[in-house]
């Protein structure tokens, strides 16, 4: 997969916590701590940290979406006010190069 296609996938915020950390982020990323806690089997701590990330008003929307995706994969449900709100749109416009 070429570099552009590799990073284009990030626009759709469809990566698992593991994929996000191991394939896209450095060890110092926002999700490295929850990922490490997950690897250690500390599910309650992972959930608490992801909820903290998603509740922080200064967190960018894409990071919140990754946190919400990970929480859903762990069986957590989002509040209706969050789950029913549109948080962004991705437009793909072909351009000749």
Secondary structure, DSSP 8 states (H G I E B T S, - for coil): --HHHHHHGGGGT---HHHIIIII--TTSTTHHHHHHHHTT-HHHHHHHHHHHHH-TTS-HHHHHHHHHHHHHTT----HHHHTS------------
